[in-house]
Amino acid sequence: MVRRPRAPGRAALVCAMLALTFAMLSANAAPKTYIVTIENMQFNPATLTVKRGERVQWINKDLFPHTVTAGTHAFDSRSIAANASWFYAPAKPGSYLYGCTFHPTMHGTLTVQ
């Protein structure tokens, strides 16, 4: 007598479907967003580490405009008005020193892994 392999049971099929659904949801999850506040002529936090593709949002809470400009020109927000913000999603790993072109005493570091 030849035995045929048993078809998977319902529990195995449900587990496989749940695993596939979880994998699809994880793959489609939105990238994490980090917030840097611009206030009192400072970037806070002044040093931030993110992964490639994650988003960084700089929010200007001062009463006057600022920029977020990398020394290497890897990114440049141009003027961010008071109560406005700017997003950046880095694609290339590295450590980027940045500052405000309007206020040379303002500095920050973005490290991308």
N, CA, C and O of each residue as an XYZ file, in Angstrom:
452
protein
N       0.827     -1.161      0.000
C       0.000      0.000      0.000
C       0.885      1.243      0.000
O       1.823      1.362      0.788
N       0.563      2.152     -0.895
C       1.314      3.394     -1.019
C       0.591      4.471     -0.209
O      -0.615      4.683     -0.334
N       1.377      5.131      0.616
C       0.775      6.208      1.431
C       1.024      7.549      0.767
O       2.143      7.876      0.372
N      -0.009      8.283      0.662
C       0.124      9.630      0.131
C       0.407     10.567      1.292
O      -0.082     10.359      2.403
N       1.213     11.618      1.026
C       1.451     12.575      2.110
C       0.146     13.244      2.520
O      -0.723     13.510      1.690
N       0.027     13.507      3.801
C      -1.166     14.155      4.323
C      -1.175     15.632      3.967
O      -0.142     16.300      4.011
N      -2.303     16.114      3.629
C      -2.455     17.548      3.366
C      -2.325     18.282      4.693
O      -2.725     17.765      5.736
N      -1.764     19.493      4.653
C      -1.633     20.238      5.901
C      -2.995     20.479      6.536
O      -3.993     20.676      5.842
N      -3.021     20.460      7.846
C      -4.261     20.700      8.570
C      -4.624     22.168      8.566
O      -3.846     23.024      8.143
N      -5.820     22.435      9.046
C      -6.292     23.814      9.086
C      -5.396     24.697      9.947
O      -5.121     25.841      9.585
N      -4.949     24.183     11.060
C      -4.111     24.985     11.952
C      -2.823     25.403     11.247
O      -2.381     26.544     11.383
N      -2.220     24.480     10.492
C      -0.989     24.802      9.767
C      -1.253     25.858      8.699
O      -0.441     26.762      8.504
N      -2.388     25.747      8.006
C      -2.730     26.728      6.978
C      -2.977     28.111      7.599
O      -2.532     29.120      7.053
N      -3.672     28.160      8.720
C      -3.935     29.432      9.394
C      -2.617     30.062      9.833
O      -2.414     31.262      9.649
N      -1.720     29.265     10.411
C      -0.419     29.789     10.835
C       0.366     30.332      9.650
O       0.979     31.395      9.744
N       0.350     29.612      8.545
C       1.074     30.068      7.355
C       0.485     31.366      6.822
O       1.222     32.261      6.410
N      -0.832     31.470      6.827
C      -1.474     32.695      6.341
C      -1.169     33.870      7.267
O      -0.925     34.979      6.792
N      -1.178     33.646      8.574
C      -0.843     34.718      9.517
C       0.604     35.171      9.347
O       0.892     36.368      9.382
N       1.502     34.227      9.164
C       2.910     34.577      8.967
C       3.092     35.399      7.698
O       3.839     36.377      7.692
N       2.419     35.010      6.637
C       2.510     35.741      5.367
C       1.929     37.150      5.520
O       2.509     38.114      5.020
N       0.801     37.273      6.199
C       0.185     38.582      6.427
C       1.100     39.480      7.237
O       1.273     40.653      6.906
N       1.692     38.935      8.304
C       2.605     39.719      9.136
C       3.813     40.177      8.327
O       4.244     41.324      8.450
N       4.363     39.287      7.498
C       5.518     39.652      6.665
C       5.154     40.769      5.696
O       5.950     41.683      5.481
N       3.974     40.710      5.116
C       3.556     41.748      4.171
C       3.340     43.080      4.881
O       3.719     44.128      4.358
N       2.734     43.048      6.072
C       2.519     44.286      6.818
C       3.843     44.898      7.253
O       3.997     46.119      7.209
N       4.794     44.084      7.669
C       6.105     44.592      8.074
C       6.828     45.223      6.908
O       7.482     46.254      7.069
N       6.722     44.625      5.740
C       7.405     45.153      4.560
C       6.798     46.478      4.114
O       7.496     47.320      3.548
N       5.507     46.668      4.363
C       4.824     47.883      3.920
C       4.748     48.951      5.011
O       4.167     50.013      4.791
N       5.318     48.689      6.166
C       5.255     49.662      7.263
C       5.974     50.950      6.868
O       7.007     50.928      6.198
N       5.408     52.054      7.294
C       6.015     53.356      6.996
C       7.343     53.484      7.741
O       7.476     52.992      8.862
N       8.321     54.139      7.126
C       9.598     54.325      7.817
C       9.416     55.194      9.058
O       8.513     56.028      9.125
N      10.283     54.984     10.029
C      10.236     55.747     11.269
C      10.596     57.204     10.984
O      11.429     57.483     10.122
N       9.971     58.130     11.705
C      10.259     59.555     11.569
C      10.814     60.080     12.882
O      10.245     59.847     13.949
N      11.928     60.790     12.794
C      12.561     61.427     13.950
C      12.319     62.927     13.864
O      12.259     63.490     12.771
N      12.180     63.570     15.015
C      11.917     65.006     15.078
C      13.142     65.727     15.637
O      13.687     65.336     16.669
N      13.570     66.786     14.942
C      14.586     67.706     15.458
C      13.898     69.059     15.573
O      13.384     69.592     14.590
N      13.893     69.600     16.766
C      13.268     70.901     17.006
C      14.312     72.001     16.856
O      15.419     71.899     17.384
N      13.951     73.038     16.139
C      14.805     74.225     16.017
C      14.175     75.276     16.917
O      13.098     75.798     16.630
N      14.869     75.579     18.015
C      14.319     76.512     18.989
C      15.450     77.119     19.798
O      16.425     76.444     20.128
N      15.313     78.399     20.113
C      16.352     79.119     20.866
C      17.713     79.033     20.177
O      18.751     78.898     20.825
N      17.680     79.115     18.852
C      18.911     79.110     18.040
C      19.718     77.810     18.207
O      20.948     77.833     18.168
N      19.019     76.677     18.392
C      19.677     75.383     18.554
C      18.873     74.299     17.847
O      17.659     74.409     17.675
N      19.589     73.240     17.438
C      18.956     72.028     16.944
C      18.870     71.071     18.133
O      19.869     70.837     18.814
N      17.694     70.524     18.382
C      17.541     69.616     19.512
C      16.774     68.367     19.090
O      15.590     68.468     18.767
N      17.404     67.193     19.079
C      18.766     66.939     19.541
C      19.784     67.425     18.515
O      19.509     67.479     17.316
N      20.950     67.772     19.010
C      22.013     68.264     18.125
C      22.679     67.114     17.378
O      23.245     67.317     16.304
N      22.615     65.913     17.937
C      23.201     64.727     17.316
C      22.113     63.669     17.195
O      21.420     63.366     18.166
N      21.968     63.108     15.995
C      20.926     62.120     15.751
C      21.476     61.021     14.860
O      22.190     61.297     13.895
N      21.145     59.770     15.180
C      21.530     58.623     14.359
C      20.273     57.954     13.840
O      19.367     57.631     14.609
N      20.220     57.746     12.516
C      19.073     57.108     11.867
C      19.574     56.040     10.909
O      20.770     55.947     10.632
N      18.649     55.239     10.408
C      18.970     54.256      9.374
C      18.585     54.831      8.021
O      17.735     55.716      7.925
N      19.219     54.317      6.982
C      18.879     54.767      5.624
C      17.384     54.604      5.390
O      16.792     53.587      5.750
N      16.787     55.614      4.785
C      15.376     55.562      4.449
C      14.445     56.056      5.539
O      13.285     56.363      5.264
N      14.931     56.142      6.779
C      14.101     56.717      7.819
C      14.013     58.223      7.596
O      14.883     58.816      6.959
N      12.966     58.831      8.121
C      12.746     60.251      7.871
C      13.142     61.079      9.078
O      13.001     60.658     10.226
N      13.643     62.276      8.782
C      13.944     63.251      9.824
C      13.130     64.505      9.500
O      13.122     64.979      8.364
N      12.453     65.026     10.507
C      11.673     66.250     10.338
C      12.248     67.317     11.262
O      12.308     67.131     12.477
N      12.667     68.426     10.680
C      13.120     69.575     11.454
C      11.936     70.529     11.564
O      11.359     70.922     10.550
N      11.570     70.901     12.786
C      10.456     71.812     13.030
C      11.012     73.113     13.593
O      11.669     73.117     14.634
N      10.746     74.217     12.899
C      11.239     75.526     13.327
C      10.245     76.169     14.295
O       9.168     76.610     13.894
N      10.624     76.216     15.573
C       9.775     76.838     16.593
C      10.276     78.222     16.981
O       9.749     78.837     17.908
N      11.294     78.715     16.275
C      11.754     80.084     16.504
C      10.847     81.051     15.754
O       9.994     80.636     14.969
N      11.036     82.340     16.002
C      10.203     83.361     15.368
C      10.759     83.841     14.031
O      10.188     84.733     13.405
N      11.869     83.253     13.593
C      12.520     83.677     12.359
C      12.999     82.439     11.609
O      13.082     81.360     12.195
N      13.315     82.576     10.319
C      13.678     81.416      9.498
C      15.055     80.844      9.834
O      15.926     81.530     10.368
N      15.215     79.573      9.504
C      16.485     78.853      9.632
C      16.648     77.959      8.415
O      15.708     77.764      7.643
N      17.854     77.414      8.249
C      18.082     76.382      7.241
C      18.684     75.165      7.939
O      19.183     75.248      9.062
N      18.621     74.047      7.247
C      19.302     72.813      7.649
C      20.166     72.455      6.444
O      19.684     71.886      5.465
N      21.449     72.797      6.532
C      22.335     72.676      5.378
C      23.574     71.872      5.750
O      24.332     72.257      6.640
N      23.772     70.750      5.060
C      24.949     69.910      5.317
C      26.193     70.592      4.780
O      26.162     71.224      3.724
N      27.288     70.460      5.516
C      28.556     71.043      5.081
C      29.024     70.483      3.755
O      29.717     71.166      3.001
N      28.651     69.240      3.461
C      29.040     68.591      2.203
C      28.023     68.850      1.093
O      28.183     68.361     -0.025
N      26.990     69.611      1.398
C      25.879     69.894      0.483
C      25.088     68.640      0.133
O      24.436     68.583     -0.910
N      25.147     67.623      1.016
C      24.363     66.400      0.801
C      22.869     66.697      0.909
O      22.054     66.033      0.267
N      22.513     67.686      1.714
C      21.120     68.111      1.823
C      21.069     69.589      2.196
O      21.983     70.124      2.822
N      19.978     70.230      1.796
C      19.791     71.652      2.088
C      18.295     71.943      2.083
O      17.617     71.775      1.069
N      17.805     72.373      3.212
C      16.371     72.645      3.339
C      15.949     73.945      2.679
O      14.766     74.148      2.403
N      16.900     74.819      2.425
C      16.612     76.208      2.089
C      15.928     76.842      3.301
O      16.010     76.282      4.394
N      15.289     77.934      3.161
C      14.717     78.646      4.299
C      13.479     77.922      4.841
O      12.538     77.632      4.103
N      13.505     77.639      6.149
C      12.343     77.068      6.835
C      11.739     78.200      7.660
O      12.356     78.678      8.613
N      10.555     78.620      7.300
C       9.899     79.740      7.987
C       9.540     79.363      9.424
O       9.518     78.185      9.782
N       9.261     80.371     10.233
C       8.784     80.129     11.599
C       7.524     79.274     11.545
O       6.656     79.481     10.697
N       7.434     78.312     12.459
C       6.288     77.395     12.558
C       6.119     76.503     11.332
O       5.025     76.001     11.078
N       7.182     76.306     10.578
C       7.147     75.400      9.432
C       8.129     74.257      9.687
O       8.869     74.268     10.671
N       8.126     73.278      8.796
C       9.038     72.149      8.965
C       9.559     71.674      7.619
O       9.076     72.078      6.561
N      10.562     70.800      7.691
C      11.186     70.228      6.496
C      11.542     68.776      6.785
O      12.055     68.455      7.857
N      11.265     67.894      5.811
C      11.563     66.471      5.937
C      12.747     66.094      5.069
O      12.971     66.677      4.009
N      13.501     65.107      5.537
C      14.608     64.554      4.751
C      14.694     63.063      5.059
O      14.611     62.659      6.219
N      14.859     62.252      4.025
C      15.028     60.805      4.173
C      16.378     60.433      3.560
O      16.474     60.265      2.344
N      17.416     60.304      4.380
C      18.751     60.028      3.844
C      18.844     58.638      3.214
O      18.278     57.671      3.723
N      19.561     58.560      2.111
C      19.728     57.298      1.404
C      21.153     56.772      1.486
O      21.390     55.587      1.248
N      22.100     57.635      1.819
C      23.507     57.256      1.808
C      24.084     57.282      3.229
O      23.965     58.291      3.924
N      24.709     56.176      3.663
C      25.295     56.164      5.006
C      26.430     57.180      5.136
O      27.097     57.524      4.160
N      26.626     57.640      6.348
C      27.712     58.573      6.627
C      27.365     59.472      7.792
O      26.277     59.382      8.361
N      28.290     60.331      8.138
C      28.082     61.294      9.203
C      28.103     62.679      8.566
O      29.076     63.061      7.916
N      27.034     63.413      8.759
C      26.864     64.699      8.101
C      26.774     65.827      9.139
O      25.839     65.871      9.938
N      27.740     66.719      9.117
C      27.673     67.921      9.931
C      26.782     68.901      9.189
O      26.915     69.067      7.977
N      25.880     69.547      9.901
C      25.010     70.519      9.245
C      24.860     71.750     10.133
O      25.220     71.741     11.310
N      24.330     72.782      9.548
C      24.122     74.012     10.292
C      23.080     74.872      9.618
O      22.454     74.472      8.636
N      22.906     76.049     10.157
C      21.997     77.043      9.598
C      22.841     78.085      8.875
O      23.727     78.690      9.478
N      22.577     78.297      7.603
C      23.371     79.265      6.844
C      23.097     80.699      7.302
O      23.930     81.583      7.098
N      21.947     80.933      7.916
C      21.627     82.273      8.415
C      22.299     82.560      9.756
O      22.570     83.714     10.089
N      22.566     81.493     10.527
C      23.100     81.630     11.887
C      24.262     80.646     12.062
O      24.045     79.507     12.475
N      25.482     81.069     11.757
C      26.640     80.172     11.729
C      26.992     79.508     13.053
O      27.799     78.579     13.065
N      26.416     79.949     14.170
C      26.709     79.304     15.462
C      25.853     78.057     15.686
O      26.090     77.314     16.638
N      24.878     77.821     14.839
C      24.002     76.666     14.987
C      24.580     75.465     14.232
O      24.859     75.546     13.036
N      24.756     74.344     14.957
C      25.352     73.137     14.361
C      24.625     71.892     14.823
O      24.051     71.862     15.911
N      24.654     70.875     13.998
C      24.104     69.562     14.336
C      24.857     68.494     13.561
O      25.628     68.791     12.649
N      24.617     67.238     13.945
C      25.226     66.100     13.243
C      24.160     65.060     12.987
O      23.446     64.664     13.908
N      24.042     64.612     11.747
C      23.150     63.528     11.365
C      24.001     62.353     10.947
O      24.758     62.454      9.981
N      23.895     61.236     11.654
C      24.626     60.025     11.298
C      23.638     59.042     10.702
O      22.601     58.743     11.295
N      23.975     58.539      9.510
C      23.100     57.619      8.792
C      23.788     56.256      8.724
O      24.911     56.142      8.232
N      23.115     55.242      9.214
C      23.666     53.873      9.208
C      23.169     53.086      8.024
O      23.531     51.921      7.862
